[in-house]
Amino acid sequence: MRYIFIINNLSNVKFLQRLDDAIASVDNELRLRIEMRYTEYPGHAKDIAVEVSEKFGSSIVVVVCGGDGTVHEVVNALAFRNTPMIVLPLGTGNDFVRSVFPFKEVRDLKYMLSNLDNLSYYPIDLIRVDSYDLLGSHLSNWSSYVDNIASIGLDTVVQARAKAMVRANNNWFNNKTAYLQSAIHAVLHRSSFKLDYKLELENGEVFESTDSEYTLICVCNGQYYGNGFRPAPYAFIDDGIIDVCVVDKVNFFRAAYLLFLYKFGKHIGKNGVHTYRCTSGTITCHDRATQLIGNFDGEDFFGNRIRFEVFQSAINIGVIDKYNPLSAQERSEVKFSSIDDSTEESKKLNNTSEMKNIDDSIEVMTSLTESLQVDWVEDDTEAEGDFEAGDGAEADFDTKSASDEINHDSSGAETDEKNTADSPVKLEINEDNDGSNI
């Protein structure tokens, strides 16, 4: 098998050197079957992928060497073609590859190259996102196939600021923390957007939003974006389902609390967070005087309304079977039951030092955030804000403890049958006073 490497020439110099070193480490026979093509202008990765796919078809493999933006270009070139692809992470976030290769050691370039001939290829889903203006005209320049995540709201503001930071000062610190720095800044300055959404759920039913202001809406094929933030921890890129995460309008301290959890995918089931499993949907800007500002796979798009739909088996991707997260027959059980930490599947998933460290960090951050909320409320008797009570009803608070916001008394919260935990489509998990999941 021949491999054509499409290399983003604008990748960090150190990343490119690592790739050169990895290629030099493979045996001569494999190296002779590698052809390297470097991008020269925006969109060139897509042009190269179309060219080689039309010329060689399934007799070659396209190896994408870059970040999520380069992967996005190549995916849109190879969608519904018979040329498979492999991803080697050379970008800032490298979020799509986290869903394909969930273990860090597998994302090592030398390890990947030494196993090129041992990869197996599986079909994965893509999400089609089409953007429309106020008059309903299709905006082709801002429409695309999405391999990872499309989002609207606060996270798009975060992404735009993070990219600007890296462009202005492309150093190690900004590469590692740009998204986190930007998230903190965005939470301080803006927290909600006027949106409506309608979803065609997994079971064929249609769900329409009832509120009009949200912090963000994520339309997810993969699990990660924004350099490791995890809006859809139970999403799989080949299950034929779109995982949608919606965060209500929240006050600053609630947003800070959720931000810590959101980073590690621990926000599911928290008050103000709603998750859905669907096959298509629309998101519309509530204010006709403005437009949606969103991004798909890190690329900005605009419009008054977007429509999205999942397409199954749209492209083939190479994975290492030993670490294959795809086509696992038992994963649907893991997906829903892993919310309960007592399950055997959850114990297996969490039985790593990395996960234990993450859980410890979340516990510390949660305690800090709760104490900050308590101090803020106790020290300022005129403090005002909104918090979610029960099923979305809003109330003002002055001197209530922050724990009232985080852990609601189950006796005072209204229950909606379609939001209960046993719903097969909308995943909603409420918390009672002792913090346990019900």
N, C-alpha and C positions, 0 to 999 in steps of 0.2 A: 504494500500500500504506500502511495506517495502522500506526503504531507505538505501543504502550502501554508506557510505561516504568514498571516496578515498582521503586521506589527505597527502599532501606533507610534509614529516617529516623534510625537510630542510627549510620550511617557517620560517619567522621571529618569534622568541619566543613570542613576544607580539601579533602577529596575531594568533598564536596557542592558546594563553590564551584567546583571545577574542572569538575564536570558542568554547572553553570549556565552557566559561561563557554563551554563547548563547545557547548551548545544554542544560546546566543545568537549563536554564530559561523556557524551554518548559514543558508541562504537562507530567506526567508519562506515560500515554497511548502512546503518540507519541514517547517518549524516548525509550520505549521498542521495537519500530519498526525501530530503528536506529542501524545499525551496522557500526563500525568504523574500517577501514583498513588503516594502515600507510605504506607509501612507504619505502623501505629499500635500493634501488639501482636505478641508472638511468634506465628508461624504465619500472620500476616496476608498475607505474600507468597504463600503457597500458596492462601489463600482468594481473593485477587484473581485469581490465574492461573486457578483453576477457574471463577470467575465470567465472566471475559472470554472464555475458551475456549468455554464453553457458549453464550455469547451470539453470538460472532462467528466461531468456528471458524477456518478457514484464511484468512479475509479480513483478519486482523491478524497482527502479529508481536509477541510479548512480548519486551521488552528488559529484561533483569535488570541492575539497577544496584546492586551490593553485593558482598559477599565470597562465599566458598565456602558459608557457611551459607545465604545468600539463594538462591544458585544451587540448592542442595540442596532447598530448599522448593519452588521453582518446577518443578524437574525432577520431583518427586514429584506435582505437580499436573498436569503436561502429559504424563506418560508414557502412550504409546499413544493420544494424542489427535492431531488433525491441525493443531494450532496450533504453528507453529515458534517458536524462541526465539533470541535473541542475548544475549551476555554482555558487559557493560561493567564492568571491574574497579574496584570502589570499596572493597575490603576490605583486611585486613592481609596475608593470604597470597596471595590470588588465584591459587591453584595450578591449579585446573581450566582456567582460561583459558590457561595456559602450554602445555597440550597442544593447544588449539584454535588459538591464535595464538603460534607458537613464537618470533617475532621481536619484540623490544621495541617497535620503531617502530609495529608494527601495533596494539599495545595502547594507543597514545595516543588519548585520548578524542576530540579534535578530528578526528584522522585517521579514526577509526571512524565518527563521525557524518557526516562528509563523504562516506563511502562506503556509507551505509545502503542506498541503492537499488541498489548494485552488488554486494551480497552474493549468494552462491549457497547453497543449502540442501542439507544432506546428512544422512542418518540415521546416528545413532551408537548404540552399545550402552549398556545399563545393567546393573548387577549387583544382583540382588535378594538382600538379606541378611535372613534370618529368625532371630530369637532365641528360645530355649526355656529353660524353667527346669529344675530338677533332676528334676522329675516328667514332663518332656516336654511340658508345656503351652506353647502358643505365646504369646509376649509381643508383642502387636501394637504397643504403644507404643515398643518398642525394635527394631522391624523396619522396613525401608525399602528403597527403591531407591537405589542409589549411582551417582553419575555419575563419581566420581573414584577414591577409595581408601578402603577399610575396613582398619583395622589393630587389632592386639591386642598388648599388651606395653609395652615401654619407651617407644615413641613416643606411646602414649596418655597415659602419665604426663607426658611432655614437653609434649604439647598442652594438657593440663589446667592445668599450671603456667604455660605461656605465655599462655593466655587470662586467667588470674588476674592476671598481671603487667600485661597491657594494660589490663584493667578498673581495676586499682588506680592506674595511672599511664599514661594514653594519650598518650604523647609520641612524637616522631620516633624517638628512640633505641630505645625499647621496641618500637615498630612494626617496626623493621628487625631487631632482634636478639633479640626475646623467645624465639623458638624455639631459637636457638643457645644462649642463656644457660640455658634450661631443659634442653636436651640435655646440656650439660656437668654441670649439677647432678644430673640423673637418673643419668648414668653413674657419678658418684661415690657415689650412695646405693643404687641397686638395679640389677641387671643381668640377672635371669632370672625366668622365670615357668613354672609347670608346666602344660604344654599337650600335647594330642595332636591330630594332624590327619590327614585322609584326603582325597585328591584324585582326581577323575575326570579323567585327563589327556586331552590333545588327541586322542590316538589311541584313546581308549576304555578304556585300561588304568586300573587303580586303584592308587594309591600310598598306602601308610600309613607314618606316621612311626615311627621305631624308638627315638628318644630321648624324654625327657619334660620337658626343661627347655630353654627357648629365650629369647633376648633379645627377639625380636619376630617377628611374622608379618604381612606386608602382602598384602592382596588388591587387586590393582590393575587398574583400567580405564584411568586416565590415568597419567602419568609422575611427577608432582610432588605433594608435600604438605609441610605444615610450613614454609611460606614458602620453598619452593625446594629442599627436600631431594628427592632423585631416586631412589626405590627401584626403579623399573622403567623404565630408560632406553630400552628397546626395546618398550614398550607402545604400542598404538594404540587409540583409543577407538571404532573401528568394524571391528575385525578378528574379532569373534566369539570372542575368547579372553580369559581372565583370566590375567594375569601375577602369579604368587605369589612373593614373596621371603621366605625364612626365614633368620634369623640365629641360629646356635647360642648357647648359653650361653658367654660368653667372659669373660676376666679384664679388669680395668680398663684396662690398657695396650693390650690387643688391641681393646677397645671404643673407646678414644680414636683408635686408628689407623684403624679401620673407619669411625668417625664422620666423619672428614675426607673419606674416599673416598665415603661414602654421600651426603654433601651434593651431590656433583657427578656421581653415577651411575657412579663408577669402582670400585665394590665388587664388581661381577659377576666371578665366577671366583676370588675370594679364598677362602682356607681359612676355613671356618666360615660361608660364605654359600651358600645353595642357592636356585636359581630354577627355577620350573616353569611350563609352559603348560597350562592346564586349562580345563574348561568348568563345573565345579561342585566342591563340596567341603564338608567340615565341619571345625570346630575345636571341641574340647571341653576344658573345664577339667579337668585331671588330678586336682586336689584337690577332692573333692566338698563339702568344708566351706566353700569359697569360690566365687566366681563370676568369670566373664570380665569384664574392664573394657576396653572397646574404644571406637572411634569410627569413624563413617562420615562422610566429607566434613566432618570437624571437629566433628560432633555426637556426644555420648557415648551409649553403649548398654551394657547389662548382660545377663547370662544365664549359664547353665551350659554351653550349647552353641549354636553358630550354624551355619546352613546357608547357602551362597551359590551362586548360579547366574547365568550370563550370559544376557541377553535381547538378541538382535540387533535393530537398526533400531527401537529403542524410542522415539526422539524425534528430531525434526529440528532442526538447529542451523545458523545462518548463519556462513559464513566468507568471507574474501576469496580468490578463486581464485588470485591472484598468489602468495599465501603459504599456499596450502592444504596442510595436512599430511595430509588425508584422501584416500582413494581413489587413492593413488599405487600404480601397478601394480608398480613395482620395489622397493617398500619392504621386502617380506619378505626380499629379498636383502640390502638395507642392514641390516636388523634383525639378521641373524645374522652377516654378514661384517664389520660395522663394528667388531666386537670386535678384529679384526685391523687395526691402524692403517695397514697397507701398502695396503689396498684403495682403489680409486678412489672408491667411495662414501664411505668413511670420510674420505678427503682432502677431499671436497666438504663433508661435514658439519662437519669440523674447521677449515675454511678461513675462520675469522673471528677477529678480534682478541680477542673475548670468550672464545672457546674456548681460544685460546693462553694468555691470562691465567689461565684456570682451570687449565690443565695446568701452568703454571709454579707456581701456588699449591700445587697438589697435590704437586708434586715437592718444594717447600720443606717443606710440612707433613709429608710422609712421612719426609724426612730427619730432621726435628726429632723426630718420634715414635719413629723407630728409635733415635736417639741417647738419647732419654729412657729407652727400654726397656733399652738396654745399660747406661746409667749406673745405673739402678735395680737391675739384676741384679748388677752388679759391686760396688756399694756395700753391698748387703745380702745376705749369704750365707745368711740364713734366709728370704729371700723365697720365697713359695710361690704357685702359681697353676696354672691348667689351660691346656693348649693342645691344638689339634686335630692329631692325627698321622694322616696317611693319610685313611681314610674315616670319621673320627669317633671313633676310639679315643682315650681320654683318657690323659694322662700327667702326672706332676708334674715341675716343673723347679725347680732351685735356682740353678745358676750357668751355665745355658745362655745363649748369646747370643740377643738378640731376633731376630736374623736367622734363627735356627733355627726360630723360631715363624712368621716371615713367609714365608721361602723354604725349603720342605722339600726334602730330597734325594729325588729321584725314585726312587732305588734303595731307599729305606727306606719308601716309602709304598705301601700296598696299593692295588690298582686294582679298582674295581667296574664291570662292563660297563655297568650302567645309569646310571652317573655320568660316562661318558666324553663328550668334547666333541662327538662325532658323533651323539649321541642327538638325535632330532628333537623330543623333548618336554621333557626336563629339561636345562636349560642349565647344565652344570658345566664350568669351565675351570680346569685345574690349572696351577700355576707350577713350572717347574724352577728350578735354582739360579741361572741367569743372568737370571731374571725374565721370560723369554719365555713366550708362551702356547703350550700344546700341546694 
